[in-house]
Amino acid sequence: MKTVNSQTNMILNYLKEGNSITTLEAMILFQITCLAERIRDLREKGYVINSLMIKDDKSGKRYARYSLVSLN
């Protein structure tokens, strides 16, 4: 099991590379199931992270795509 700090660092490094990420992608890429909490941790450290809410046309469900706006 990955620690919270290592999960947060993996997400941060991924975002620093210019990528954006959803909860499903975090689960597939990093086996992280609580992406919103890791995003909150990064915001608390001073990182500015954009949340783009997307609605799936087929299911009608909404989900967030996170991207890094500025570095700490």
Protein Blocks (a to p, Z undefined) as FASTA:
>chain_A
ZZfklmmmmmmmmmmnopacdfklmmmmnopablmlmmmmmmmnopacdddddddfklop
acdddddfbdZZ
